[in-house]
Amino acid sequence: MAKQEINLENISDFLAPVETIEDIKKLKSYKELKVSPISFYILRYFFQKYMRKGEGNIYVADLIEHLSKSSKFEFLTNGEKENNQYMEEELPNVYQEYNEIDIFEESVKDIENIKYIENIYELIQFGYLALQNQIGIDKDMTYFKIITNTVNVTIDFLELINNGELKPKKYENKTPFKDYKEYLKEVFEYIELKQGYLALKTSLDKKSPVLINQKENYENLKKQLEKRISKKMDFENPLERFFEKNKITEKQKDIFFSLLKVEYDKDFLAYTNEKNMIRLYFEEMPEIISEEERYFGINKDFINIEYSLNPFTNEGDFFYYLSDEILDDFMIEKSNEEKKKEKATLKQVEKLIKGEADFEIIEPNQNYETIILSKETEELIKTMETQLDEKIFEKLQEWGLKTNNKIEARVLFSGDPGTGKTATAHVIASTMDKYILSFDCSKILSMYIGESEKNVKKIFDTYKKLQTELNYSPILLLNEADQFLSTRTSHNSSADKMHNQMQNIFLEEFEKFEGILIATTNLKDNIDKAFSRRFNYKIEFKKPDYETRLRIWKQKIPKQLPKKKDFDFETLAKYELTGGEIDLIVKNTAMYNATNNKNKFEEDDFIKFIKKEKENSFDIDSKKLGFLN
């Protein structure tokens, strides 16, 4: 992959000092971005936060507050007459009477500042900002939904600023395809670009350079594809032979390309639901389609339509598939090298780590439906997941900021026991389709006293063994890593020296680690600064508030559990408990009632075990001191 240079000239143009709107209008970057002046300034603010401080997601409400207080916006909001005239003529709905805002009272000022949402909305519509890591605006999205979410810059925006423009990729290969595999690779690239464009078309402004660039990319590749297909092929091409025999049209070919791609790439499944397939064929969604149109004029023996659960929305949907009758003819046999690159089986990993330390290999099966976190924590987790996407790391490698193609992250989850740290690690692993290589650090430490250096290294050596022998990188989960990460002592006892030496070795291995490592700790304030600053992500899991506890109780108590009429979940949610404690209380209560043949659950049944849990708790803050009644 070619290395992309940082273009300081283009970046300097974007960040050039400006004092008037006319100064902004002279900038090349402003002309390329095609947005309003204030939107341009907001992008400058984001760019500096992202490049200088590495800050990605910003809450829209916080951004609006910053914009309303920033002196940098003075000339845009209450400048000279010519500026106001420009705003009235060019942007009448957004920038009216800025210079009169000072006559309002403070409370009204705060409301008036909501005007900046229109600029943020514009930047999302142009594909420069992503709302909760999603490019574009859904038709149901309102201004007031935007204000409660986070936004960050997109790769397309960063490329535009660095390159000075978004240039469509040149496809100039005119040589015949050398084999069927190369043919399919180009076909799949084309259909992915086209499907991506059609998806963006519904959510981006039609004048967006991002949208225009995406369209030119797929159209350019299509021209190349057609030229190469027209040349004589010295190999058997079952797909083109099928098209010719059955007189498949160009539009119908796109349907077959999509359905065949999903057989090789399950991540493409979202594009093969009924809505996306109809959009691919018609490009615009028709209000009503006939049964024949639903099959795009294709023989029903060739494609199937099945109703199944959409893994991306957890809702039912219709999906298209190629029929078994023709599918086998289109598939290619995988080479030994390709098979090696596939995900290792659970038995392969278990066999390799057998007898190595105290590891446990886990195949996670949890998702975001099985855990309940605070909104803030869940957004941070999903932001982190987005940044761990393989395409992001490929881009960093292209820019010369990474030397390998491995997805790497060092993550610290801190918080009280039972707040969901380990469960969240399982959800992340499940989302990324990875196994978890887990062990309890407290057990390792007690086991390795006296031979710490050799055995701490063995933890990481085992992980490297999986990478080299199975070409597989699971998520390394260090549960209860407090003793590894705690502040090093300055005492001279042999035990302290041993502990410090072990931490030094751990730190050295930690620095060299290539993969995804998640460490959990209950003692955030006791972490050594040398470790703390080496984590890419540090996420705190706070005890759930009342609203979160209410959601947890409703999730943990199954709907089929026989409850009294008007069962009051709100009463249970008033008790300050973690998710782990609630889960334990529900199970203990159910076990007790089942043992005592009580088939109707009441609030008091759970409260009895809540009190028992509180009595046995070591959480001093939760205990109320005073006289007994």
ZIGIWO-V571150 format. One record per residue. N is the residue number from 1. SS is DSSP state (H for helix, E for strand, - for the rest). D_LAST is the distance of its C-alpha to the last C-alpha in Angstrom with 2 decimals. Layout:
# ZIGIWO-V571150
<<N,SS,D_LAST> <N,SS,D_LAST>>
This chain:
# ZIGIWO-V571150
<<1,-,73.80> <2,-,75.43> <3,-,73.65> <4,-,72.95> <5,-,73.63> <6,-,71.53> <7,-,73.73> <8,H,73.06> <9,H,75.67> <10,H,73.90> <11,H,70.46> <12,H,71.91> <13,H,73.34> <14,H,69.95> <15,-,68.28> <16,-,71.23> <17,-,70.45> <18,-,70.89> <19,-,70.94> <20,-,72.05> <21,H,71.95> <22,H,75.62> <23,H,74.72> <24,H,72.32> <25,H,74.97> <26,H,77.40> <27,-,75.19> <28,H,76.26> <29,H,72.68> <30,H,71.90> <31,H,74.87> <32,H,73.84> <33,H,70.21> <34,-,71.34> <35,-,68.15> <36,-,67.58> <37,H,67.48> <38,H,63.75> <39,H,63.08> <40,H,65.42> <41,H,63.42> <42,H,60.15> <43,H,61.81> <44,H,62.86> <45,H,59.29> <46,H,58.11> <47,H,60.98> <48,H,60.20> <49,H,56.50> <50,H,57.47> <51,H,60.37> <52,H,59.20> <53,H,55.49> <54,-,55.36> <55,-,52.84> <56,-,53.17> <57,-,50.71> <58,E,49.84> <59,E,47.52> <60,H,49.71> <61,H,47.37> <62,H,47.54> <63,H,51.31> <64,H,51.78> <65,H,49.83> <66,H,52.08> <67,H,55.22> <68,H,54.37> <69,H,53.98> <70,-,56.83> <71,H,59.92> <72,H,61.97> <73,H,61.92> <74,H,63.28> <75,H,66.86> <76,H,65.77> <77,H,63.68> <78,H,65.54> <79,-,68.83> <80,-,72.46> <81,H,74.12> <82,H,75.66> <83,H,72.27> <84,H,70.91> <85,H,74.07> <86,H,73.62> <87,H,70.07> <88,H,71.15> <89,H,74.06> <90,H,72.62> <91,-,68.92> <92,-,68.61> <93,-,65.37> <94,-,63.42> <95,-,64.58> <96,-,65.11> <97,-,64.90> <98,H,63.11> <99,H,64.56> <100,H,62.92> <101,H,59.34> <102,H,58.72> <103,H,58.98> <104,-,55.76> <105,-,52.34> <106,H,49.94> <107,H,48.07> <108,H,51.39> <109,H,52.58> <110,H,49.72> <111,H,50.75> <112,H,54.41> <113,H,53.69> <114,H,53.03> <115,H,56.85> <116,H,56.68> <117,H,55.28> <118,H,58.83> <119,H,60.15> <120,H,57.56> <121,H,58.38> <122,H,62.05> <123,H,61.50> <124,H,59.61> <125,H,62.42> <126,-,64.96> <127,-,63.21> <128,-,62.55> <129,E,58.74> <130,E,56.66> <131,E,53.56> <132,-,50.90> <133,-,53.87> <134,E,55.68> <135,E,59.15> <136,-,60.09> <137,-,58.44> <138,-,57.40> <139,-,58.66> <140,-,55.11> <141,-,54.07> <142,-,53.43> <143,H,53.09> <144,H,49.40> <145,H,48.78> <146,H,50.67> <147,-,48.57> <148,-,45.40> <149,-,47.19> <150,E,48.92> <151,E,52.65> <152,E,54.85> <153,E,58.59> <154,-,60.69> <155,H,63.27> <156,H,65.97> <157,H,65.23> <158,H,65.33> <159,H,68.62> <160,H,70.11> <161,H,69.36> <162,H,70.66> <163,H,73.78> <164,-,74.50> <165,-,74.53> <166,-,73.48> <167,-,76.54> <168,-,76.93> <169,-,77.64> <170,-,81.31> <171,-,82.24> <172,-,85.82> <173,-,86.18> <174,-,89.28> <175,-,89.86> <176,-,89.57> <177,-,86.46> <178,-,87.06> <179,-,84.91> <180,H,82.54> <181,H,79.47> <182,H,80.52> <183,H,81.27> <184,H,77.81> <185,H,76.13> <186,H,77.89> <187,H,77.32> <188,H,73.56> <189,H,73.47> <190,H,75.29> <191,H,73.08> <192,H,69.89> <193,H,71.26> <194,H,72.25> <195,H,68.97> <196,H,67.15> <197,H,69.39> <198,H,68.83> <199,H,65.06> <200,H,65.27> <201,H,67.69> <202,-,65.00> <203,-,62.61> <204,-,64.83> <205,-,67.15> <206,-,70.72> <207,-,71.93> <208,-,69.51> <209,H,71.49> <210,H,68.99> <211,H,69.87> <212,H,73.59> <213,H,73.60> <214,H,71.88> <215,H,74.48> <216,H,77.38> <217,H,76.02> <218,H,76.01> <219,H,79.31> <220,H,80.98> <221,H,79.79> <222,H,81.00> <223,H,84.48> <224,H,84.57> <225,H,83.37> <226,H,86.09> <227,H,88.79> <228,H,87.80> <229,H,87.59> <230,H,91.07> <231,-,92.54> <232,-,93.68> <233,-,91.03> <234,-,92.17> <235,-,89.33> <236,-,88.01> <237,-,85.67> <238,H,84.25> <239,H,82.30> <240,H,85.31> <241,H,87.47> <242,H,85.00> <243,H,84.99> <244,H,88.78> <245,H,89.17> <246,-,86.73> <247,-,87.76> <248,-,84.27> <249,-,84.09> <250,H,82.69> <251,H,79.56> <252,H,79.05> <253,H,79.42> <254,H,76.30> <255,H,74.38> <256,H,75.65> <257,H,74.94> <258,H,71.27> <259,H,70.79> <260,H,72.49> <261,H,70.51> <262,H,67.17> <263,H,68.49> <264,H,68.69> <265,-,65.72> <266,H,62.61> <267,H,61.12> <268,H,63.84> <269,H,62.37> <270,H,60.82> <271,H,64.37> <272,H,65.55> <273,E,63.39> <274,H,65.26> <275,H,64.69> <276,H,65.90> <277,H,68.85> <278,H,70.03> <279,H,69.70> <280,H,71.68> <281,H,74.52> <282,H,74.69> <283,-,73.20> <284,-,71.91> <285,-,69.57> <286,-,71.55> <287,-,69.88> <288,-,71.21> <289,-,72.87> <290,-,74.81> <291,H,74.24> <292,H,77.29> <293,H,76.01> <294,H,72.68> <295,-,74.67> <296,-,76.70> <297,-,79.93> <298,-,79.30> <299,-,80.12> <300,-,76.98> <301,-,77.94> <302,-,77.23> <303,E,73.68> <304,E,70.61> <305,E,67.79> <306,E,64.50> <307,E,61.10> <308,E,58.31> <309,E,55.02> <310,E,55.57> <311,-,53.79> <312,-,53.60> <313,-,51.90> <314,-,50.39> <315,E,52.30> <316,E,55.25> <317,E,58.70> <318,E,62.35> <319,E,63.91> <320,E,67.57> <321,E,68.95> <322,E,72.43> <323,-,73.55> <324,H,73.97> <325,H,77.62> <326,H,78.40> <327,H,75.51> <328,H,76.83> <329,H,80.13> <330,H,78.50> <331,-,76.26> <332,-,77.42> <333,-,76.83> <334,-,74.47> <335,-,75.96> <336,H,74.54> <337,H,73.44> <338,H,71.52> <339,H,69.88> <340,H,68.80> <341,H,67.07> <342,-,64.98> <343,-,61.36> <344,-,61.12> <345,-,59.75> <346,H,56.50> <347,H,58.53> <348,H,60.77> <349,H,57.88> <350,H,56.18> <351,H,59.49> <352,H,60.10> <353,H,56.75> <354,-,56.73> <355,-,56.13> <356,-,55.38> <357,-,52.15> <358,-,48.87> <359,-,49.53> <360,E,48.34> <361,E,50.41> <362,E,48.58> <363,-,50.09> <364,-,47.46> <365,-,47.07> <366,-,44.35> <367,-,44.95> <368,-,43.20> <369,-,42.16> <370,-,40.01> <371,-,37.95> <372,-,36.07> <373,-,36.10> <374,-,35.62> <375,H,38.83> <376,H,39.71> <377,H,39.43> <378,H,41.38> <379,H,44.13> <380,H,44.46> <381,H,44.77> <382,H,47.40> <383,H,49.27> <384,H,49.42> <385,H,50.69> <386,H,53.41> <387,H,54.54> <388,-,54.80> <389,-,57.43> <390,H,60.65> <391,H,62.76> <392,H,60.91> <393,H,61.70> <394,H,65.29> <395,H,65.57> <396,H,64.24> <397,H,66.80> <398,H,69.50> <399,-,68.62> <400,-,68.93> <401,-,65.23> <402,-,64.78> <403,-,67.18> <404,-,66.06> <405,-,65.00> <406,-,61.68> <407,-,58.43> <408,-,56.38> <409,E,52.85> <410,E,50.26> <411,E,46.81> <412,E,43.44> <413,E,40.22> <414,E,37.13> <415,E,33.47> <416,-,30.21> <417,-,30.46> <418,-,30.50> <419,-,31.86> <420,-,35.23> <421,H,37.57> <422,H,39.24> <423,H,39.31> <424,H,41.05> <425,H,43.59> <426,H,44.37> <427,H,44.89> <428,H,47.26> <429,H,49.19> <430,H,49.48> <431,H,50.71> <432,-,53.28> <433,-,54.26> <434,-,53.62> <435,-,52.16> <436,E,49.42> <437,E,50.17> <438,E,46.77> <439,E,45.46> <440,E,42.33> <441,H,43.18> <442,H,40.74> <443,H,42.63> <444,H,45.96> <445,H,45.09> <446,H,44.09> <447,H,47.19> <448,-,49.65> <449,-,49.01> <450,-,52.53> <451,-,54.36> <452,H,52.47> <453,H,55.53> <454,H,57.20> <455,H,54.16> <456,H,52.68> <457,H,56.16> <458,H,56.13> <459,H,53.29> <460,H,55.51> <461,H,58.69> <462,H,57.33> <463,H,56.66> <464,H,60.20> <465,H,61.56> <466,H,60.22> <467,H,61.85> <468,H,65.22> <469,H,65.63> <470,H,64.02> <471,-,64.39> <472,-,60.74> <473,-,57.82> <474,-,54.34> <475,E,51.20> <476,E,50.05> <477,E,46.24> <478,E,44.69> <479,E,41.10> <480,-,38.74> <481,-,41.56> <482,H,39.44> <483,H,41.43> <484,H,44.72> <485,H,43.79> <486,E,41.68> <487,-,43.14> <488,-,45.83> <489,-,45.39> <490,-,47.90> <491,-,47.31> <492,-,50.25> <493,-,48.75> <494,H,50.48> <495,H,47.33> <496,H,47.01> <497,H,50.72> <498,H,50.45> <499,H,47.56> <500,H,49.46> <501,H,52.64> <502,H,50.93> <503,H,49.55> <504,H,53.05> <505,H,54.57> <506,H,51.92> <507,H,52.62> <508,H,56.35> <509,H,55.98> <510,H,53.54> <511,H,56.24> <512,H,58.87> <513,-,56.78> <514,-,58.44> <515,-,56.18> <516,E,52.66> <517,E,49.88> <518,E,46.17> <519,E,43.75> <520,E,39.97> <521,E,37.57> <522,-,33.87> <523,-,34.71> <524,H,36.80> <525,H,36.66> <526,H,38.05> <527,E,41.25> <528,-,44.55> <529,H,46.48> <530,H,49.60> <531,H,47.94> <532,H,46.08> <533,-,49.27> <534,-,51.07> <535,-,48.90> <536,-,50.53> <537,E,47.28> <538,E,43.77> <539,E,41.13> <540,E,37.42> <541,E,35.01> <542,-,31.93> <543,-,28.62> <544,-,29.03> <545,-,27.96> <546,H,26.58> <547,H,30.10> <548,H,31.06> <549,H,27.95> <550,H,28.82> <551,H,32.35> <552,H,31.21> <553,H,29.04> <554,H,32.03> <555,H,34.34> <556,H,32.43> <557,-,31.76> <558,-,35.35> <559,-,36.81> <560,-,37.92> <561,-,34.40> <562,-,33.83> <563,E,31.01> <564,-,29.92> <565,-,31.67> <566,-,30.32> <567,-,28.21> <568,-,26.09> <569,H,26.64> <570,H,25.20> <571,H,21.65> <572,H,22.10> <573,H,23.84> <574,-,20.89> <575,-,19.42> <576,-,21.20> <577,-,23.24> <578,-,26.82> <579,H,29.54> <580,H,29.68> <581,H,26.01> <582,H,26.45> <583,H,29.59> <584,H,27.95> <585,H,25.05> <586,H,27.68> <587,H,29.79> <588,H,27.05> <589,H,25.90> <590,H,29.54> <591,H,30.29> <592,H,27.46> <593,H,28.55> <594,H,32.18> <595,H,31.62> <596,-,29.85> <597,-,32.46> <598,-,30.15> <599,-,32.50> <600,-,30.49> <601,E,27.86> <602,-,24.87> <603,H,22.41> <604,H,19.59> <605,H,21.91> <606,H,21.95> <607,H,18.30> <608,H,17.54> <609,H,19.92> <610,H,18.80> <611,H,15.38> <612,H,17.45> <613,H,19.75> <614,H,17.15> <615,H,15.77> <616,H,19.45> <617,-,20.50> <618,-,22.15> <619,-,21.85> <620,H,20.07> <621,H,20.24> <622,H,18.18> <623,-,15.15> <624,-,12.49> <625,-,11.90> <626,-,9.30> <627,-,6.41> <628,-,3.81> <629,-,0.00>>
